[in-house]
Amino acid sequence: MHGRVNAKTGSHARCRRRSQSRKPPSPAALLEQNAIILDSIAEGVFTVDPDWRITFMNRAAQEITGIPAAEALGRPCCEVFQANICETTCILGLTLETGESVDSDAVEILRVDGREIPISVSTAILRDKEGQVIGGVQIFRDLSLVEELRRQVKRQYRLGDIISKSPLMQKVFDLLPAIARTDSTVLIQGESGTGKELVARALHHLSPRAQGPFVAVNCGALPDTLLESELFGHTAGAFTDARRDRQGRFAMAEGGTLFLDEIGDISPALQVRLLRVLEERAYTPLGASNPVKADVRIVTATHVDLDQRVAAGSFRKDLYYRINVVKLRLPRLAERKEDIPLLAEHFIDSFNKLQNKRITGLSHDTLAIFMHHDWPGNVRELENAIEHAFILCPQGPILPEHLPDHFQPEPRTEGGGSPAASSLSLKEREKRLLLETLERHGWRRLATARELGIDKNTLRRKIQRFGLVPPKTAGDAAERA
């Protein structure tokens, strides 16, 4: 034991003698050593002087941008670091103006070879020994792998054109393949805008009838006389304006799937005809004398409670049992708010392609507004809100002022009462959203960051900024996450 202690003491003494015999490194040697350290990290780093000219660029920055340091030094940073936010919001410029660091996760740069690379960016002020500003530093990370993983996750949460990671919708996803293999009639129950037709299409594409047609009819959009002709067709002379034979939707859907949306709105007389078709698998066009066989799979949908309609006598009980062989209930968007970031990203990608724009996503304030909204119009309302924002947002993230009027905060009442959720400040909304999401995930930070669409480090900084503290029961889990 004593020998080991003496050996250690002797080693320390030799180390001190060697360090005392060496001269301190020169400033040039220190600069070279710092450059070696910065070249060894994965993040891109470049510095600028007060005139925005690049003074240093590490190896990772050269690899991410595709520009060698020899070509970048002395040039304005906007010529080298061609980001989609440079023209509107230069975050390094914002740092130099305010003296505050800036973090951003939704940035894309254009490489020298023309490829767009998603990156996250952090900025800071550079000061000399006297504390004078001598420039700025920008640190950025290539998120291409993260984006690819995000696309894989999106595929995992996608069935046909339906996107969801909600447990309620995942149950529907699990049922659809088994239901699709049968020819049983399906009733899809859900509010307007929840995606009933998307589910019907997914059933069709997963079924043995996928090569056949998918035909949709909105039963609530047509009066009874037109709807009967629309469904079953008619012969020439069947009524005044029937100058020639016309196929109905049953004939058009032969060998495929017929989707009858808003089935709860059809009249009692048409209910009788539809019941006969379902029982006999045959229909008779208006004006015809011979029935026609129908090789069609029927999928129906409604936004009303058919049990109540049956109890009230406005919907036939026997027809209800015929169409309600399998029932799928689609949850409201308010019941699956964890899908909002995923759906918003999907709609933003779609509108970017359609309108040739570069909208980067939702700002945190906008996401906070979305997460507190009741969504009476469900997914359709979310899509319309983002389409509206695309009109007002030139590029960069969608901000609250880009949203429709009914998303804007309401002023406080003159009586000075407690403000409603809609009249809270954006900062308070963000804090409330953050706390609710953390609590929903049991303070598991990785799951919370995924739902909010932000980096885990960004989440950690927000928790610290708002002073949020996990309950004792969730503290250990939060630390493990």
LOBA-392579 format. One record per residue (C-alpha): residue number from 1; y negated, x, z negated. Coordinates in nm, 4 decimals, decimal comma. Example, Ala and Ser with C-alpha at 12.3 -4.5 7.8 and 13.67 -1.06 7.14 Angstrom:
BEGIN
(rec 1; (0,4500; 1,2300; -0,7800))
(rec 2; (0,1060; 1,3670; -0,7140))
end
This chain:
BEGIN
(rec 1; (0,0000; 0,0000; 0,0000))
(rec 2; (-0,2402; 0,2817; -0,0960))
(rec 3; (-0,1542; 0,4726; 0,2214))
(rec 4; (-0,2470; 0,1791; 0,4375))
(rec 5; (-0,5808; 0,1394; 0,2587))
(rec 6; (-0,6581; 0,5127; 0,2911))
(rec 7; (-0,5681; 0,5060; 0,6596))
(rec 8; (-0,7949; 0,2115; 0,7169))
(rec 9; (-1,0803; 0,3763; 0,5273))
(rec 10; (-1,0327; 0,6939; 0,7277))
(rec 11; (-1,0379; 0,5007; 1,0528))
(rec 12; (-1,3660; 0,3363; 0,9589))
(rec 13; (-1,5160; 0,6727; 0,8728))
(rec 14; (-1,4128; 0,8224; 1,2082))
(rec 15; (-1,5616; 0,5175; 1,3868))
(rec 16; (-1,8929; 0,5637; 1,2021))
(rec 17; (-1,9057; 0,9355; 1,2882))
(rec 18; (-1,8439; 0,8657; 1,6597))
(rec 19; (-2,1103; 0,5922; 1,6695))
(rec 20; (-2,3626; 0,8165; 1,4915))
(rec 21; (-2,3008; 1,1001; 1,7355))
(rec 22; (-2,3728; 0,8794; 2,0411))
(rec 23; (-2,7203; 0,8067; 2,1715))
(rec 24; (-2,8291; 0,4407; 2,2023))
(rec 25; (-2,7925; 0,3081; 2,5573))
(rec 26; (-3,0949; 0,3248; 2,7829))
(rec 27; (-3,2669; 0,0042; 2,9022))
(rec 28; (-3,1151; 0,0571; 3,2476))
(rec 29; (-2,7682; 0,0915; 3,0954))
(rec 30; (-2,8232; -0,2273; 2,8932))
(rec 31; (-2,9262; -0,4170; 3,2060))
(rec 32; (-2,6174; -0,2940; 3,3854))
(rec 33; (-2,3981; -0,3919; 3,0904))
(rec 34; (-2,5550; -0,7413; 3,0792))
(rec 35; (-2,4962; -0,7822; 3,4519))
(rec 36; (-2,1286; -0,6886; 3,4048))
(rec 37; (-2,0945; -0,9507; 3,1303))
(rec 38; (-2,2620; -1,2213; 3,3382))
(rec 39; (-2,0457; -1,1337; 3,6380))
(rec 40; (-1,7342; -1,1891; 3,4296))
(rec 41; (-1,8041; -1,5570; 3,3438))
(rec 42; (-1,7037; -1,8587; 3,5537))
(rec 43; (-2,0459; -2,0295; 3,5469))
(rec 44; (-2,3052; -1,9486; 3,8080))
(rec 45; (-2,6230; -1,7938; 3,6648))
(rec 46; (-2,9525; -1,7141; 3,8321))
(rec 47; (-3,2959; -1,6358; 3,6946))
(rec 48; (-3,6408; -1,6858; 3,8431))
(rec 49; (-3,9833; -1,5433; 3,7726))
(rec 50; (-4,2909; -1,7667; 3,7113))
(rec 51; (-4,3377; -1,7882; 4,0907))
(rec 52; (-3,9903; -1,9416; 4,1332))
(rec 53; (-3,8488; -1,6307; 4,3032))
(rec 54; (-3,4928; -1,5339; 4,2182))
(rec 55; (-3,4688; -1,2189; 4,0067))
(rec 56; (-3,0960; -1,2171; 3,9288))
(rec 57; (-2,7818; -1,3864; 4,0547))
(rec 58; (-2,4344; -1,3314; 3,9098))
(rec 59; (-2,1077; -1,3175; 4,1018))
(rec 60; (-2,0084; -1,6817; 4,0300))
(rec 61; (-2,3484; -1,8037; 4,1575))
(rec 62; (-2,2936; -1,6117; 4,4793))
(rec 63; (-1,9435; -1,7595; 4,5224))
(rec 64; (-2,0545; -2,1185; 4,4511))
(rec 65; (-2,3585; -2,1094; 4,6817))
(rec 66; (-2,1999; -1,8804; 4,9413))
(rec 67; (-2,5100; -1,6577; 4,9457))
(rec 68; (-2,4900; -1,2860; 4,8501))
(rec 69; (-2,7312; -1,1664; 4,5834))
(rec 70; (-2,8849; -0,9174; 4,8282))
(rec 71; (-3,0016; -1,2091; 5,0444))
(rec 72; (-3,1136; -1,4256; 4,7495))
(rec 73; (-3,3242; -1,1827; 4,5428))
(rec 74; (-3,6951; -1,2346; 4,5930))
(rec 75; (-3,6548; -1,5677; 4,7739))
(rec 76; (-3,7752; -1,9036; 4,6335))
(rec 77; (-3,4908; -2,0685; 4,4446))
(rec 78; (-3,5185; -2,3888; 4,6519))
(rec 79; (-3,4163; -2,1909; 4,9633))
(rec 80; (-3,1039; -2,0608; 4,7939))
(rec 81; (-3,0086; -2,3356; 4,5497))
(rec 82; (-3,0241; -2,6357; 4,7824))
(rec 83; (-2,9571; -2,9235; 4,5452))
(rec 84; (-2,9922; -3,2934; 4,6233))
(rec 85; (-3,2477; -3,3298; 4,3410))
(rec 86; (-3,4731; -3,0370; 4,4385))
(rec 87; (-3,7146; -3,2484; 4,6420))
(rec 88; (-3,7629; -3,5159; 4,3772))
(rec 89; (-3,6866; -3,3644; 4,0360))
(rec 90; (-3,6629; -2,9885; 4,0017))
(rec 91; (-3,4969; -2,9564; 3,6614))
(rec 92; (-3,5745; -2,5848; 3,6364))
(rec 93; (-3,9380; -2,6708; 3,7098))
(rec 94; (-3,9226; -2,9378; 3,4413))
(rec 95; (-3,7979; -2,6771; 3,1959))
(rec 96; (-4,0779; -2,4354; 3,2849))
(rec 97; (-4,3370; -2,7118; 3,2461))
(rec 98; (-4,2114; -2,8569; 2,9172))
(rec 99; (-4,0345; -2,5612; 2,7620))
(rec 100; (-3,7298; -2,7813; 2,6960))
(rec 101; (-3,3781; -2,7254; 2,8232))
(rec 102; (-3,2354; -2,9807; 3,0662))
(rec 103; (-2,8718; -3,0790; 3,1263))
(rec 104; (-2,7507; -3,2712; 3,4285))
(rec 105; (-2,3968; -3,3626; 3,5355))
(rec 106; (-2,4735; -3,5454; 3,8610))
(rec 107; (-2,5964; -3,2756; 4,0995))
(rec 108; (-2,4739; -3,1655; 4,4422))
(rec 109; (-2,5674; -2,8456; 4,6232))
(rec 110; (-2,5352; -2,7608; 4,9892))
(rec 111; (-2,3475; -2,4360; 5,0423))
(rec 112; (-2,4421; -2,1966; 5,3178))
(rec 113; (-2,1317; -2,3118; 5,5137))
(rec 114; (-2,2522; -2,6758; 5,5037))
(rec 115; (-2,0124; -2,7978; 5,2349))
(rec 116; (-2,1448; -3,0116; 4,9496))
(rec 117; (-2,0345; -2,8986; 4,6050))
(rec 118; (-2,0664; -3,1138; 4,2894))
(rec 119; (-2,1980; -2,9155; 3,9940))
(rec 120; (-2,3274; -2,9552; 3,6399))
(rec 121; (-2,6535; -2,7767; 3,5568))
(rec 122; (-2,8226; -2,6444; 3,2417))
(rec 123; (-3,1627; -2,4735; 3,2283))
(rec 124; (-3,3563; -2,2694; 2,9737))
(rec 125; (-3,6810; -2,0700; 2,9384))
(rec 126; (-3,6839; -1,6888; 2,9572))
(rec 127; (-3,9253; -1,5185; 2,7160))
(rec 128; (-4,0117; -1,1552; 2,6505))
(rec 129; (-4,0234; -0,9881; 2,3078))
(rec 130; (-4,3712; -1,1262; 2,2469))
(rec 131; (-4,2557; -1,4796; 2,3222))
(rec 132; (-4,4371; -1,5030; 2,6549))
(rec 133; (-4,2677; -1,7039; 2,9325))
(rec 134; (-4,1429; -1,4673; 3,2021))
(rec 135; (-3,9307; -1,7135; 3,3990))
(rec 136; (-3,6345; -1,9469; 3,3722))
(rec 137; (-3,2568; -1,9372; 3,3883))
(rec 138; (-3,0246; -2,1905; 3,5464))
(rec 139; (-2,6548; -2,2084; 3,4637))
(rec 140; (-2,4236; -2,4216; 3,6764))
(rec 141; (-2,0530; -2,4941; 3,7038))
(rec 142; (-1,8518; -2,5930; 4,0102))
(rec 143; (-1,7070; -2,9399; 3,9456))
(rec 144; (-1,4983; -2,9624; 4,2634))
(rec 145; (-1,1730; -2,9523; 4,0664))
(rec 146; (-1,3093; -3,2068; 3,8186))
(rec 147; (-1,4054; -3,4369; 4,1084))
(rec 148; (-1,0580; -3,4043; 4,2584))
(rec 149; (-0,9045; -3,4935; 3,9226))
(rec 150; (-1,1458; -3,7875; 3,9030))
(rec 151; (-1,0287; -3,9062; 4,2439))
(rec 152; (-0,6684; -3,8815; 4,1269))
(rec 153; (-0,7525; -4,0856; 3,8182))
(rec 154; (-0,9260; -4,3417; 4,0389))
(rec 155; (-0,6102; -4,3693; 4,2499))
(rec 156; (-0,4123; -4,4177; 3,9296))
(rec 157; (-0,6374; -4,7095; 3,8343))
(rec 158; (-0,6296; -4,8691; 4,1773))
(rec 159; (-0,4042; -5,1311; 4,3322))
(rec 160; (-0,5089; -5,2241; 4,6831))
(rec 161; (-0,8813; -5,2920; 4,6618))
(rec 162; (-0,8671; -5,3673; 4,2875))
(rec 163; (-0,9993; -5,0978; 4,0533))
(rec 164; (-0,9443; -5,1171; 3,6785))
(rec 165; (-0,8274; -4,9169; 3,3803))
(rec 166; (-0,8565; -5,2140; 3,1449))
(rec 167; (-0,5318; -5,2915; 2,9584))
(rec 168; (-0,5809; -5,6577; 3,0508))
(rec 169; (-0,5941; -5,5749; 3,4224))
(rec 170; (-0,3186; -5,3153; 3,3942))
(rec 171; (-0,0872; -5,5970; 3,2835))
(rec 172; (-0,1754; -5,7786; 3,6053))
(rec 173; (-0,1104; -5,4588; 3,8027))
(rec 174; (0,2328; -5,4291; 3,6409))
(rec 175; (0,3248; -5,7868; 3,7342))
(rec 176; (0,2027; -5,7878; 4,0946))
(rec 177; (0,4850; -5,5881; 4,2627))
(rec 178; (0,7578; -5,8100; 4,1095))
(rec 179; (0,5695; -6,1295; 4,1974))
(rec 180; (0,5008; -6,0057; 4,5500))
(rec 181; (0,8725; -5,9626; 4,6232))
(rec 182; (0,9284; -6,3382; 4,5826))
(rec 183; (0,7990; -6,6316; 4,7848))
(rec 184; (0,6994; -6,8271; 4,4737))
(rec 185; (0,3655; -7,0066; 4,4703))
(rec 186; (0,1039; -6,8255; 4,2595))
(rec 187; (-0,1974; -6,9647; 4,0744))
(rec 188; (-0,4761; -6,7124; 4,0031))
(rec 189; (-0,7103; -6,8272; 3,7270))
(rec 190; (-1,0460; -6,6583; 3,6768))
(rec 191; (-1,4214; -6,7017; 3,6804))
(rec 192; (-1,6199; -6,6629; 4,0001))
(rec 193; (-1,6609; -6,2973; 4,0864))
(rec 194; (-1,3553; -6,1663; 3,9001))
(rec 195; (-1,1701; -6,0680; 4,2190))
(rec 196; (-0,9258; -6,3536; 4,2764))
(rec 197; (-0,9122; -6,2989; 4,6527))
(rec 198; (-0,8569; -5,9243; 4,6023))
(rec 199; (-0,5526; -6,0036; 4,3875))
(rec 200; (-0,4256; -6,2483; 4,6502))
(rec 201; (-0,4633; -5,9819; 4,9193))
(rec 202; (-0,2835; -5,7277; 4,7021))
(rec 203; (0,0057; -5,9740; 4,6589))
(rec 204; (0,0218; -6,0163; 5,0349))
(rec 205; (0,0173; -5,6426; 5,1121))
(rec 206; (0,2880; -5,5729; 4,8532))
(rec 207; (0,5125; -5,8520; 4,9845))
(rec 208; (0,7732; -5,8599; 5,2642))
(rec 209; (0,5133; -6,0672; 5,4561))
(rec 210; (0,2682; -5,7767; 5,4681))
(rec 211; (0,2994; -5,7498; 5,8478))
(rec 212; (0,2067; -6,1156; 5,8844))
(rec 213; (-0,1448; -6,2635; 5,8639))
(rec 214; (-0,3450; -6,3213; 5,5471))
(rec 215; (-0,5576; -6,6354; 5,5840))
(rec 216; (-0,8120; -6,7454; 5,3222))
(rec 217; (-0,9700; -7,0889; 5,2840))
(rec 218; (-1,2403; -7,1818; 5,0332))
(rec 219; (-1,1440; -7,5392; 4,9498))
(rec 220; (-1,4669; -7,6026; 4,7632))
(rec 221; (-1,6888; -7,5130; 5,0596))
(rec 222; (-1,5840; -7,7955; 5,2931))
(rec 223; (-1,5928; -8,1751; 5,2671))
(rec 224; (-1,2580; -8,3512; 5,2495))
(rec 225; (-1,2377; -8,4647; 5,6129))
(rec 226; (-1,3188; -8,1190; 5,7513))
(rec 227; (-1,0903; -7,9437; 5,5039))
(rec 228; (-0,7905; -8,1538; 5,6103))
(rec 229; (-0,8487; -8,0620; 5,9743))
(rec 230; (-0,9136; -7,7000; 5,8734))
(rec 231; (-0,5824; -7,6760; 5,6910))
(rec 232; (-0,3494; -7,8747; 5,9170))
(rec 233; (-0,5227; -7,8649; 6,2553))
(rec 234; (-0,5624; -8,1593; 6,4916))
(rec 235; (-0,4707; -8,2813; 6,8367))
(rec 236; (-0,7133; -8,3790; 7,1118))
(rec 237; (-0,8521; -8,7271; 7,0463))
(rec 238; (-0,7538; -8,7298; 6,6773))
(rec 239; (-1,1178; -8,8129; 6,5996))
(rec 240; (-1,4451; -8,8466; 6,7888))
(rec 241; (-1,5287; -8,4774; 6,8414))
(rec 242; (-1,1679; -8,3584; 6,8818))
(rec 243; (-1,1776; -8,2711; 7,2519))
(rec 244; (-0,8812; -8,0299; 7,2419))
(rec 245; (-0,5927; -7,9294; 7,0205))
(rec 246; (-0,6899; -7,6963; 6,7381))
(rec 247; (-0,4698; -7,4845; 6,5137))
(rec 248; (-0,5083; -7,5224; 6,1393))
(rec 249; (-0,4964; -7,2504; 5,8775))
(rec 250; (-0,1297; -7,3234; 5,8037))
(rec 251; (-0,0464; -7,2407; 6,1646))
(rec 252; (-0,2670; -6,9291; 6,1583))
(rec 253; (-0,0876; -6,8043; 5,8439))
(rec 254; (0,2626; -6,8532; 5,9896))
(rec 255; (0,4875; -6,5728; 5,8672))
(rec 256; (0,2210; -6,4558; 5,6235))
(rec 257; (0,0172; -6,5750; 5,3257))
(rec 258; (-0,2262; -6,8656; 5,2936))
(rec 259; (-0,4810; -6,8247; 5,0148))
(rec 260; (-0,6337; -7,1524; 4,8941))
(rec 261; (-0,9368; -7,0618; 4,6850))
(rec 262; (-1,0950; -7,3164; 4,4475))
(rec 263; (-0,7897; -7,5423; 4,4683))
(rec 264; (-0,9248; -7,7411; 4,1731))
(rec 265; (-1,2025; -7,8860; 4,3899))
(rec 266; (-0,9865; -8,0770; 4,6427))
(rec 267; (-0,9815; -8,4568; 4,6394))
(rec 268; (-0,6871; -8,6680; 4,5130))
(rec 269; (-0,6058; -8,7734; 4,8731))
(rec 270; (-0,5794; -8,4151; 4,9916))
(rec 271; (-0,3787; -8,3277; 4,6819))
(rec 272; (-0,1126; -8,5730; 4,8006))
(rec 273; (-0,0912; -8,4113; 5,1455))
(rec 274; (-0,0768; -8,0621; 5,0010))
(rec 275; (0,1975; -8,1648; 4,7570))
(rec 276; (0,4051; -8,2935; 5,0485))
(rec 277; (0,3673; -7,9633; 5,2328))
(rec 278; (0,4785; -7,7675; 4,9278))
(rec 279; (0,7800; -7,9931; 4,8749))
(rec 280; (0,8947; -8,0260; 5,2375))
(rec 281; (0,7621; -7,6972; 5,3786))
(rec 282; (0,6249; -7,8953; 5,6720))
(rec 283; (0,2925; -8,0523; 5,7699))
(rec 284; (0,1637; -8,2866; 6,0382))
(rec 285; (-0,1595; -8,2034; 6,2267))
(rec 286; (-0,4170; -8,4823; 6,2447))
(rec 287; (-0,3356; -8,7112; 6,5365))
(rec 288; (0,0189; -8,5721; 6,5793))
(rec 289; (0,3401; -8,7671; 6,5229))
(rec 290; (0,5877; -8,4865; 6,4659))
(rec 291; (0,5815; -8,2567; 6,1604))
(rec 292; (0,5618; -7,8793; 6,2007))
(rec 293; (0,7648; -7,6411; 5,9848))
(rec 294; (0,5527; -7,4059; 5,7701))
(rec 295; (0,6824; -7,0559; 5,7001))
(rec 296; (0,3910; -6,9670; 5,4727))
(rec 297; (0,3599; -6,8227; 5,1228))
(rec 298; (0,0978; -7,0169; 4,9239))
(rec 299; (-0,1352; -6,8410; 4,6790))
(rec 300; (-0,3983; -7,0557; 4,5080))
(rec 301; (-0,6958; -6,9772; 4,2863))
(rec 302; (-0,9426; -7,1658; 4,0707))
(rec 303; (-1,2307; -7,1002; 3,8329))
(rec 304; (-1,1758; -7,4287; 3,6431))
(rec 305; (-0,9221; -7,5145; 3,3724))
(rec 306; (-0,6608; -7,7151; 3,5604))
(rec 307; (-0,4901; -7,8189; 3,2354))
(rec 308; (-0,8085; -8,0050; 3,1438))
(rec 309; (-0,8327; -8,1533; 3,4933))
(rec 310; (-0,4726; -8,2771; 3,4653))
(rec 311; (-0,5412; -8,4260; 3,1220))
(rec 312; (-0,8518; -8,5993; 3,2602))
(rec 313; (-0,6512; -8,7399; 3,5532))
(rec 314; (-0,8575; -8,5717; 3,8267))
(rec 315; (-0,5791; -8,3318; 3,9287))
(rec 316; (-0,2209; -8,4397; 3,9992))
(rec 317; (0,0290; -8,3165; 3,7432))
(rec 318; (0,3088; -8,2811; 4,0007))
(rec 319; (0,0871; -8,0676; 4,2287))
(rec 320; (-0,0181; -7,8574; 3,9310))
(rec 321; (0,3452; -7,7787; 3,8513))
(rec 322; (0,4080; -7,6912; 4,2171))
(rec 323; (0,1272; -7,4378; 4,2405))
(rec 324; (0,1670; -7,3069; 3,8853))
(rec 325; (0,5070; -7,1412; 3,9311))
(rec 326; (0,3465; -6,8066; 3,8440))
(rec 327; (0,0038; -6,7876; 3,6815))
(rec 328; (-0,2173; -6,4793; 3,6746))
(rec 329; (-0,5281; -6,4856; 3,4554))
(rec 330; (-0,8067; -6,2460; 3,5518))
(rec 331; (-1,0331; -6,1404; 3,2626))
(rec 332; (-1,4106; -6,1612; 3,2796))
(rec 333; (-1,5976; -5,8352; 3,3305))
(rec 334; (-1,7359; -5,8811; 2,9772))
(rec 335; (-1,3740; -5,8518; 2,8542))
(rec 336; (-1,3148; -5,5277; 3,0456))
(rec 337; (-1,6389; -5,3358; 3,0050))
(rec 338; (-1,4504; -5,0064; 3,0136))
(rec 339; (-1,4231; -5,0726; 3,3894))
(rec 340; (-1,8004; -5,0770; 3,4443))
(rec 341; (-1,8451; -4,6972; 3,4982))
(rec 342; (-1,5409; -4,6916; 3,7280))
(rec 343; (-1,6541; -4,9931; 3,9311))
(rec 344; (-2,0131; -4,8695; 3,9483))
(rec 345; (-1,8962; -4,5348; 4,0827))
(rec 346; (-1,6849; -4,7145; 4,3440))
(rec 347; (-1,9754; -4,9318; 4,4613))
(rec 348; (-2,2149; -4,6347; 4,4666))
(rec 349; (-1,9713; -4,4369; 4,6832))
(rec 350; (-1,9372; -4,7330; 4,9198))
(rec 351; (-2,3129; -4,7945; 4,9522))
(rec 352; (-2,3788; -4,4213; 4,9969))
(rec 353; (-2,1508; -4,4248; 5,3015))
(rec 354; (-2,2903; -4,7512; 5,4377))
(rec 355; (-2,6575; -4,6569; 5,3921))
(rec 356; (-2,6273; -4,2797; 5,4385))
(rec 357; (-2,7830; -4,2107; 5,0978))
(rec 358; (-2,7161; -3,9652; 4,8174))
(rec 359; (-2,7345; -4,1750; 4,5042))
(rec 360; (-2,5669; -3,9634; 4,2362))
(rec 361; (-2,4692; -4,2338; 3,9873))
(rec 362; (-2,6078; -4,4327; 3,6962))
(rec 363; (-2,8504; -4,2794; 3,4508))
(rec 364; (-2,7426; -4,3023; 3,0876))
(rec 365; (-3,0110; -4,5648; 3,0237))
(rec 366; (-2,8863; -4,7763; 3,3151))
(rec 367; (-2,5290; -4,7488; 3,1941))
(rec 368; (-2,6431; -4,8578; 2,8485))
(rec 369; (-2,8063; -5,1677; 3,0015))
(rec 370; (-2,4913; -5,2458; 3,1997))
(rec 371; (-2,2669; -5,2068; 2,8964))
(rec 372; (-2,4761; -5,4578; 2,6963))
(rec 373; (-2,5089; -5,7150; 2,9745))
(rec 374; (-2,2951; -6,0329; 2,9552))
(rec 375; (-2,2099; -6,0339; 3,3304))
(rec 376; (-2,1915; -6,4081; 3,3990))
(rec 377; (-2,1383; -6,3197; 3,7661))
(rec 378; (-1,8671; -6,0659; 3,6827))
(rec 379; (-1,7787; -5,7886; 3,9297))
(rec 380; (-1,9714; -5,9566; 4,2108))
(rec 381; (-2,2871; -5,9468; 3,9983))
(rec 382; (-2,2330; -5,5756; 3,9296))
(rec 383; (-2,1956; -5,5057; 4,3004))
(rec 384; (-2,5112; -5,7046; 4,3794))
(rec 385; (-2,7072; -5,5219; 4,1069))
(rec 386; (-2,6111; -5,1842; 4,2533))
(rec 387; (-2,6907; -5,2998; 4,6073))
(rec 388; (-3,0343; -5,4098; 4,4816))
(rec 389; (-3,0819; -5,0699; 4,3157))
(rec 390; (-3,0017; -4,8924; 4,6431))
(rec 391; (-3,3045; -5,0603; 4,8015))
(rec 392; (-3,5419; -4,9175; 4,5388))
(rec 393; (-3,3723; -4,5871; 4,4563))
(rec 394; (-3,4364; -4,3178; 4,7224))
(rec 395; (-3,1920; -4,0625; 4,5774))
(rec 396; (-3,0712; -3,9184; 4,2485))
(rec 397; (-2,9472; -4,1469; 3,9675))
(rec 398; (-3,0087; -4,5214; 3,9474))
(rec 399; (-3,2741; -4,5806; 3,6807))
(rec 400; (-3,3441; -4,9044; 3,4883))
(rec 401; (-3,6529; -4,9765; 3,6986))
(rec 402; (-3,4313; -4,9931; 4,0094))
(rec 403; (-3,2333; -5,2889; 3,8709))
(rec 404; (-3,3010; -5,6614; 3,9333))
(rec 405; (-3,5547; -5,8315; 3,7092))
(rec 406; (-3,3027; -6,0009; 3,4808))
(rec 407; (-3,1770; -5,6577; 3,3711))
(rec 408; (-3,5232; -5,5471; 3,2578))
(rec 409; (-3,5924; -5,5454; 2,8814))
(rec 410; (-3,7756; -5,8511; 2,7507))
(rec 411; (-4,0881; -5,7928; 2,5390))
(rec 412; (-4,0776; -5,8478; 2,1663))
(rec 413; (-4,1816; -6,1882; 2,0391))
(rec 414; (-4,5315; -6,2206; 1,8965))
(rec 415; (-4,3876; -6,3420; 1,5686))
(rec 416; (-4,2516; -5,9948; 1,5099))
(rec 417; (-3,8948; -6,1115; 1,4651))
(rec 418; (-3,6037; -5,8774; 1,5165))
(rec 419; (-3,5671; -5,7921; 1,8828))
(rec 420; (-3,2718; -5,9106; 2,0826))
(rec 421; (-3,0430; -5,6558; 2,2468))
(rec 422; (-3,2309; -5,6935; 2,5741))
(rec 423; (-3,5637; -5,5947; 2,4121))
(rec 424; (-3,4390; -5,2789; 2,2426))
(rec 425; (-3,5774; -4,9486; 2,3629))
(rec 426; (-3,3633; -4,7600; 2,6121))
(rec 427; (-3,3001; -4,4942; 2,3473))
(rec 428; (-3,1709; -4,7576; 2,1044))
(rec 429; (-2,9566; -4,9102; 2,3765))
(rec 430; (-2,8027; -4,5737; 2,4533))
(rec 431; (-2,7380; -4,5119; 2,0837))
(rec 432; (-2,5762; -4,8539; 2,0427))
(rec 433; (-2,3644; -4,8057; 2,3564))
(rec 434; (-2,2505; -4,4653; 2,2341))
(rec 435; (-2,1569; -4,5967; 1,8903))
(rec 436; (-1,9724; -4,9005; 2,0277))
(rec 437; (-1,7738; -4,6878; 2,2720))
(rec 438; (-1,6845; -4,4336; 2,0029))
(rec 439; (-1,5686; -4,7098; 1,7703))
(rec 440; (-1,3682; -4,8761; 2,0474))
(rec 441; (-1,1784; -4,5497; 2,1023))
(rec 442; (-1,1399; -4,4696; 1,7316))
(rec 443; (-1,3942; -4,1853; 1,7647))
(rec 444; (-1,1715; -3,9999; 2,0116))
(rec 445; (-1,4348; -3,8039; 2,1952))
(rec 446; (-1,2378; -3,7252; 2,5105))
(rec 447; (-1,1552; -4,0930; 2,5696))
(rec 448; (-1,5169; -4,1879; 2,4962))
(rec 449; (-1,6525; -3,9267; 2,7379))
(rec 450; (-1,4159; -4,0476; 3,0095))
(rec 451; (-1,5265; -4,4096; 2,9733))
(rec 452; (-1,8955; -4,3149; 2,9764))
(rec 453; (-1,8455; -4,0796; 3,2714))
(rec 454; (-2,0006; -3,7796; 3,0937))
(rec 455; (-1,8874; -3,4326; 2,9932))
(rec 456; (-1,7403; -3,3876; 2,6442))
(rec 457; (-2,0128; -3,1337; 2,5578))
(rec 458; (-2,2794; -3,3823; 2,6675))
(rec 459; (-2,1178; -3,6408; 2,4400))
(rec 460; (-2,1218; -3,3953; 2,1495))
(rec 461; (-2,4933; -3,3283; 2,1987))
(rec 462; (-2,5700; -3,7011; 2,2112))
(rec 463; (-2,3756; -3,7627; 1,8902))
(rec 464; (-2,5793; -3,4890; 1,7210))
(rec 465; (-2,9091; -3,6153; 1,8664))
(rec 466; (-2,8525; -3,9691; 1,7391))
(rec 467; (-2,7087; -3,8516; 1,4065))
(rec 468; (-2,3877; -4,0505; 1,4486))
(rec 469; (-2,1241; -3,9840; 1,1839))
(rec 470; (-1,7611; -4,1020; 1,2144))
(rec 471; (-1,6084; -4,3013; 0,9302))
(rec 472; (-1,3819; -4,1022; 0,6994))
(rec 473; (-1,0693; -4,2714; 0,8335))
(rec 474; (-1,1521; -4,1634; 1,1883))
(rec 475; (-1,3009; -3,8244; 1,1089))
(rec 476; (-0,9812; -3,6225; 1,1447))
(rec 477; (-0,8909; -3,7941; 1,4734))
(rec 478; (-1,2392; -3,7295; 1,6062))
(rec 479; (-1,2128; -3,3603; 1,5296))
(rec 480; (-0,8685; -3,3358; 1,6915))
(rec 481; (-1,0026; -3,5019; 2,0081))
end
